[in-house]
């Protein structure tokens, strides 16, 4: 169990169950962080393709979240942070880990056994559409407007046109993969809205707690299904898995929670419009 004390860097405990009031502003810093996040997460689709050559999906997801969690847990003391000890917060971390890691990561990795990483990134760009629709019902500051709906629709259409319609060829031949990634997009949208309720915790602490819980959720399933101790991946696979965990997960979620706290869920999910550019290029 995590050590007691709430995050020392904030000098106050995190509030649980009370969603953050959205600032919903995107300044130059936020836009810069979103661009960085898009490049990082675009690379994740490539690394997944590399790792899947030698490792089964559940092992890939478990390796991704567990290595990412370990890296953050090692880093926290050096950054002056401590994990909270409130059971309520850890219950919220567990649900956040399910919605934002275990479920969508599993669906995307499985989906990429049927469709390419570029195709998966385009389907994943449906996330802001789900986010806009859900935000209308669960928030007071991100209400659904005709302009917002039109903007999201045009954004997704722009992604398809920018990447080229040829990238969509063959999607109909792998409907299961499409639906899996679409389910991941929905989970991401729900997670972004749910993540608004964390207050008073540094992004590093949020990411560490969430990833630790998702690792514990996935561990028994991956051990039972994949028997990962019998696998012998090569150095290329291990290197790709480390990049997927340390860069595309640990670092990415620090940025994710930083932007979520200042710009809101709907603005944050715009990153998925930019991911296909780096995923396919």
GISUL-V338513 format. One record per backbone hydrogen bond with DSSP energy under -1.0 kcal/mol. NH is the residue of the N-H (numbers start at 1). CO is the residue of the C=O. If there is no record, write none. Layout:
nh->NH co->CO
nh->NH co->CO
This chain:
nh->10 co->7
nh->20 co->196
nh->25 co->262
nh->31 co->27
nh->32 co->28
nh->33 co->29
nh->34 co->30
nh->35 co->31
nh->36 co->32
nh->37 co->33
nh->38 co->34
nh->39 co->35
nh->40 co->36
nh->41 co->37
nh->42 co->38
nh->43 co->39
nh->47 co->43
nh->48 co->44
nh->49 co->45
nh->50 co->46
nh->51 co->47
nh->52 co->48
nh->53 co->50
nh->54 co->51
nh->55 co->51
nh->60 co->56
nh->61 co->57
nh->62 co->58
nh->63 co->59
nh->64 co->60
nh->65 co->61
nh->66 co->62
nh->67 co->63
nh->68 co->64
nh->69 co->65
nh->70 co->66
nh->71 co->67
nh->72 co->68
nh->73 co->69
nh->74 co->70
nh->75 co->71
nh->76 co->72
nh->79 co->75
nh->80 co->77
nh->81 co->76
nh->90 co->86
nh->91 co->87
nh->92 co->88
nh->93 co->89
nh->94 co->90
nh->95 co->91
nh->96 co->92
nh->97 co->93
nh->98 co->94
nh->99 co->95
nh->100 co->96
nh->101 co->97
nh->102 co->97
nh->103 co->98
nh->105 co->101
nh->106 co->102
nh->107 co->103
nh->108 co->104
nh->109 co->105
nh->110 co->106
nh->111 co->107
nh->112 co->108
nh->113 co->110
nh->114 co->111
nh->115 co->111
nh->120 co->116
nh->121 co->117
nh->122 co->118
nh->123 co->119
nh->124 co->120
nh->126 co->123
nh->127 co->124
nh->130 co->126
nh->131 co->127
nh->132 co->128
nh->133 co->129
nh->134 co->130
nh->135 co->131
nh->136 co->132
nh->137 co->134
nh->138 co->134
nh->139 co->135
nh->149 co->145
nh->150 co->146
nh->151 co->147
nh->152 co->148
nh->153 co->149
nh->154 co->150
nh->155 co->151
nh->156 co->152
nh->157 co->153
nh->158 co->154
nh->159 co->155
nh->160 co->156
nh->161 co->157
nh->162 co->158
nh->163 co->159
nh->164 co->160
nh->167 co->164
nh->168 co->165
nh->169 co->166
nh->171 co->168
nh->173 co->170
nh->174 co->171
nh->178 co->174
nh->179 co->175
nh->180 co->176
nh->181 co->177
nh->182 co->178
nh->183 co->179
nh->184 co->180
nh->185 co->181
nh->186 co->182
nh->187 co->183
nh->188 co->184
nh->189 co->185
nh->190 co->186
nh->191 co->187
nh->192 co->188
nh->193 co->189
nh->194 co->190
nh->195 co->191
nh->196 co->193
nh->197 co->194
nh->198 co->195
nh->199 co->15
nh->206 co->202
nh->207 co->203
nh->208 co->204
nh->209 co->205
nh->210 co->206
nh->211 co->207
nh->212 co->208
nh->213 co->209
nh->214 co->210
nh->215 co->211
nh->216 co->212
nh->217 co->213
nh->218 co->214
nh->219 co->215
nh->222 co->218
nh->223 co->219
nh->224 co->220
nh->225 co->221
nh->226 co->222
nh->230 co->227
nh->231 co->228
nh->238 co->234
nh->239 co->235
nh->240 co->236
nh->241 co->237
nh->242 co->238
nh->243 co->239
nh->244 co->240
nh->245 co->241
nh->246 co->242
nh->247 co->243
nh->248 co->243
nh->250 co->245
nh->251 co->246
nh->252 co->247
nh->253 co->249
nh->254 co->250
nh->255 co->251
nh->256 co->252
nh->257 co->253
nh->258 co->254
nh->259 co->255
nh->260 co->256
nh->261 co->257
nh->263 co->259
nh->264 co->260
nh->268 co->264
nh->269 co->265
nh->270 co->267
nh->271 co->268
nh->272 co->269
nh->273 co->270
nh->274 co->271
nh->275 co->271
nh->279 co->275
nh->280 co->276
nh->281 co->277
